[in-house]
Amino acid sequence: MVFEGSSAAISHTGKVRSNNQDSGYSGANLFVVADGMGGHAGGDVASSIAIQRMEPLDQVYASTEDAQASLQAAATTAAGDLIRAAKDRPELAGLGTTLSAIIMVDDYAVIGHIGDSRIYLFRDDALTQITADHTFVQRLVDSGRITPEEARYHPRRSVLMRVLSDMDADPELDMFVMHAQPGDRWLLCSDGLSGVVDEDHILKAMNLGLPPGRTADNLLKQALDGGAPDNVTIVIVDVGGAHALSSGTPTIVGSASNPANVTVPAARSTFGGWLHPVRQAANDPSHFEPAPEYLEELIEEDKRRAKRRRLGWIAGVLVVIAMLGVAAFAAYSWTQTRYFIGADDDSVVIFQGVQQNIGPITLSTPIQDTDILLANLPEYQRLSVERTINARSLSDAEAIVARLQAGADAIQSNAPLPTPLPTPTPTEGEG
């Protein structure tokens, strides 16, 4: 049965790279995204070969098993083509491509996947990532060593562990079958989209209910607004839905849309002059498939990086603690240059420090008990002492105590009370 629904495909070079190494295909029953790698020409060739080998699969299948077998066979044939291309043209050595494909068979989606391009399913207002990235950082996420958010910015996020390449004649695709239902929307994309636009913003675009083409344009704009450091390829497939049904005419985008113009430039010299080496172009490969021993090296490097992060964090905390300690010591030292007169039980006392406390920390210390009883003071002096009297220096404090003593003596001898004087001011040279 021919798939009934609508679809759209779009591909863009992005804002940094000078050529488009992605390819995409949207047909009657087949939908594919391939993200090429391997230098200026290698990526173009690899993704184009993958699409060329996938294109004959756009047909009606009797069963999902037949579709799965066809997907695996086409991927194996494409890998053989890549190996021959690298052998015939040594400048293409190291070329490869991701591959994410859906074949619609009746009410089922047959999925084949290798690499870090992605397939999402939008269903019931929720977005779900269906495929798993075959990357080094995804292994770190799966093992609980880093979080998905850390993986987005990990320096090794583009290191692929599985890919269609000239190094493996028998590629292992993730193959599975999912039930499809009317209203489903499938998104296939290269990491030029998923690496820039997070799932929350992808979900918002899907929720707008726009046709596939306009939704793809919306997502591409978000990737471009985010800098688009890589090629961006998007294929959107609606199952049934309110939008016009597609005619089934295939749409090919990216490098596979014009394979005749995929050329291999002459090898570049290591040096651009006597002294200045040629700078790496923005379109140099961002992906590669490492040898097994390289994975171990990366794991060890990640351990060292994690240790450095912990040491850096600890050092930063210690620096902050030290700065706070210095500031606290300086503030405490300043308080110890202040004095005030206050009451301690029933007598007048000179305190060093300030009246305020910080929680359980007292910022003042009694340094002299004057033996002047509060009960022997005139009422106005007693109230002042109970509220505390500030002094700018120890000599100020002693002058205030002398006045208080005079008041207490006057009370005891029934002599006239001394005239209240203003708070003593520091003499010249005192602080």
N, C-alpha and C positions, 0 to 999 in steps of 0.2 A: 504494500500500500504506500502511495506517495505521501510523504509528510505534509500535513496541513498546518500552516502557520505563516509567520513572516519573519524576515531576518534582514540584517544589514551588516556590512563589513567596511572598516575604515582603517587606514594606516598612515602614519605621519613620521617624517624623519626626526622630529623633535627639534630642540633649540641648540643642541651642542654638536651632534654628529653631522657629518657632511654627506652621508648616504644612508639609505634605508636597508638594513639587513633583515628586517622582519618580512614575513609574508602571511597572508590570510586568505581563506577561501570560504565562501558562503554559497551553497548550492541548494538542490532540492531536498536531499536527505543527509548531506555531509557538510560539516562545519569544522574548520581547522585554523589554528594559529601556530606559526613556527617562528622562533626567534633565533636567527643565525648568529654564528660567532666564528672567529678565525681571521680577523684582519679586514682590511678594506674590501677585498673581493671575496674572501673565504666565506664570510657570513651570508653575502648575497647568494652565492652559489649553493650553499648548504640549505638555506630555507627554500630556495626555488626548487631544488631537487626533491625536497620533502613534499612540497605541494604537488609537483608533477607526479610523484608516485602515489599520492593520496587521491588525486582527482578522479581516477577511474573507479574509485569506491563509491562515487555518488550515484547509487542505483538502489533498486528495491531488493531487499533480502528476505528470504523465506523464514529465517530465524535469527535470533540474536547471536547464536553460536557461529553461524556463517559470517556474520558481520565482524565478530571478534577475530575469527581466523583470518579474515581479509585484512583487518587492521594490522595484525602482527606480521603477516606476510609482506604487506606493503612497507612497513617500517624496516624489516630485514632487508628488503630489496633496496630501499633508500640508503641504508648503511653500506651495502655493497657498492652502490654508486659513489658514495663519499670516499670510500677506500680507493676505488679506481681513479677518481678525480685527483686525489692527493698523489697517487702514484704517477699518473700521467703528467701532472703539473705540480712539481715539487713546491712551488711558491704557495700552494694551497694547503700545505701540511698543517694539521691542527684544526682544520675546519670542522664545524659541527652545528647542530641546531636542536633546539627544544621542539617538542611536538605535543600539542594538546588537541584532540579530535573527538567529535561526537558524530555518530551515525544514528539517525532516527529510524527505528524499526518498529512499526505499528505504534504501540503505546509505551515503548521503551527507548531509553537513550543508552547506546553502547558507547562507552568512553575508553579511549586509549590515551596514555599520558606518560611523558618522560621529560625531565628538566624542570625549569622554574616558571614557565608560563602557567597560567591558572585557568580553572573552570569554576565558576560560581553558579549557584542556583538561587534565584529569587522566587520565593513561594510564600504565600500567605503573609506578605509584608515583612518577611525575614530574608536575610541574605546569608547563604552558607557556602563556605569554600569547600568544594567537592574534592579537588585534587590536593595532593601533598607535594610540596616543593622538594625536589631531589638535590638539596643544597647542604653544604657543610653546617651552616648555622641552624638549619631545620633539625639536623641531628642533635645539635646542642640543645635546642628547644625540647625535642622529644625526650632527651635524657634529663631534662630539668635543670640543666646547667645555666641557661639564660632564659629570660622571658621573651614572649613574642615581640614586645615593644623594643627590647634590647636588640633583637634580631633585625629589626628594621634599619638600625644604624650601625650594625656590626661591620667592621672593615673587611670581613671575608664573606659578606652576604651574597656575593656573586659567584662564589666558587661552587661549581656544579659537581655532584658525585655521580650522576647518571645523565646521559645525553646521547642523541644520535650523532655519531662521529666517525672519523676515519681510523679509530683505534679499536672498534668493537664491531665484529661482523654479525653478532647475534644480540642485538639490544633487547633489554628487558623492559617492556612497557608495563605500567600499571593498567590492568584491564578489569573493568567491572560494568555491570548493567544496572540501571536505575529506572524505576517506573516514572513515566512522564504523564502529566495530567494537564488539561486545559487551564490556561492562566499562568503556567510556568514560564519563566523567562530565564534563559541560560546566557551567561556571559563568559566568553573566552577572551583572554587578553594576555599580552606579553607583559614582562615585568616593568616595561616603560610606563604602564598604567598603575599596576598594583604597588610598584615601588615608590610612587609619588602620591597617589590618591588613596587615602585610607578607606577602610570598609564602611565607616560611618557616612562618608561623603558619597561613596558608590551607592549605598543604600538609599540616600536621599534622592539621587538621580533616578534610581529605579522606581521609587515611590511616586514620582511625578506623573507616571502613566502615559508618557509620551511614546510615539512610535519608535521602533528600534533605531531607525536612522537618526532621529533627533536626539534620542538618548545617547547614542554613540558620539554624536557631535558634542553633547553636553560634557561627557566624560573626557573626551579629548581636550576640550577647552580647559577643564580643571587641571589636566596633566601639563598642558602648556603654561598655564598660569603658575604652576608649581615649579617651573624651570625646565621640565622635560629633558633631563640629561641623556636619555636613551630614546631609541625609536619606540613609537607607541602604536600598537595594533589591537583593534577591538572588533570582535564579532558578537553580535547579539541575536539570539534566536527566541522568538515567542512561539509557544505551543497554543494554537488556536488564537483566542483573544479577539479584541474589538477592532484591531487594525487590519488593513487590507491584506489579503493573502498574497504571498509572493508568487511570481510566475514560475519559479524554479530555475530561471536563467542564472547560471553561476556568476558570482562576482569574485574576482581575484584582485587582491590589493598587495601593495608592497613590492619587493624585488621580483616576486614570481609573476607580477602582472606584465613585466617587460623583460623576460629573461634574455632576449637577444642582446640587450644593452648592458648585461652584466659582464664587465670586462675586468681583466686582471692587470693592474698597473705594474710597471717595471719595479723590480726590487729597489728600495731606497737605500742610499748610502748611509752608513752609520754616522758619517760626519758631513755637515753642510759646508764646511770650509776648513781652513787650517786649524782654527782654534775652537770653533763653536759647533757642538754636536747638534744634530737636528732634533728639535723638540718633538715629543710624541704627539701625534695627531689625536684629536678628540674622538676619532672613530676607530681607534685601536680596540682590540677585543676586550670586552668586560667580563667574559665568561671563559672558563676552560675546565676540562675534565682532568683532575689530578691523578697521579699515580697513587697506589695504595700507601707507599711510604710517605707521600706528601701529607696524607690525612693525619698520620701520627705526628708529623712535624707541626701541623696546624693545631692539633690538640694540645701539644706541649706549649706552643706559642700562646694559645688561649689561656692555659693555666698561668703562664708567666704574666700575661696581660691582666688577668683577674687578680693575681697577687699584687701587681703594681697598683691597680686601682684601689685595693684594700689598704695598701701602705700609704698611698696618696691621700685617701680619705682619712685615715688615722692621723697622718701628719697635719692635715688641714684642721681636724678637730683639736689637736694639741695646740696648734698655733692660735686658734680662736680662744681656747681656754687660757693660754698664756696671756693673750692680749686683754682678756677680761680680768685676769688676775692682776696684771699691771695696772689697769684702770681702777680696779677695786682698791688696790694698795694705795694708789695716788689719792683717791678720794678719801680713804680712811686717814691717810697722813695729814690731809688738809683739815679734817675734822679735829685732829689733835692739836691744832694751833688755836682752837677756839676755847673759851671759858664761859661759865655761867654760874650764878649763885642760885641754889635751890634748897629745898627742905629734905632732910633725911630723918625720918621719924619725927622727933620734936626739936631738932636743932638746925642751925644754918650751916650749910656746907658749900665749899667751893668745888666745882666740878670742872674737869678738863674734857673737852669734846663738845658735842651738840646734843640737844635734847631728844632728837629723833632716834628711833630704833629701826632696824631692818629685821623684821621677824623676831627671832630669838636673839639676834645680835645687838648688843648694847653699844652705842657709840659714845658713851661718856663714862668717866671714872672719877669717883670722889677722891680728891687729893688733899683736902684740909677740912677737918671738922672744927669750926670756929668756937664751939662751946657756947654760942649765943642761943638761948632758948627762944623758940617761936613765941612762947607765952609771955616773954618779957619785952617783946617788940610792940611799938605802936601799931594799931590796927592796919593803917595804910602800908606800913613796911612789911607786916606779916603777910598781907595779901599779895604784895609784890613778890616776896620770896616764894610763896606757894605757887605763883604763876611762873616763876623763874625770871631772873634778871640777866640779860646777856652782857658779856664783857669781851672787849676786843683783845685783851691781854691779861696776863696774871696781875700786873700792877693795877689795871682797871678793877679787877675783881677784888684786890686787897683794899682799894680805896672805897669801894661800895661796902665792904665788910666794916670798915672803920666808921662809916656813916650809920650802919646798922647798930654797931656797938654803942655809938653816941646816943642813939634813940633808946636802946635798952637801958643805958645808964640814967638817962633822963627820967624814964618811967620809974626806976628804982629809987631815985632821989627826989621825986616829985618836982623836978626842975622843968623849965619850959622845954617843949619838944624842939628839936632842931628843924630848921626850915628845910623842906625837901629840896634837894639839888638835882639838876639834870644828870643823866647818866654820864659818868666820866668818859672823856674822849682821850684817845691815845696821845701821848706827848710826842714831840717831834723825834722821829727815829724809831718809834714803836709801830708794829704792824697789827 
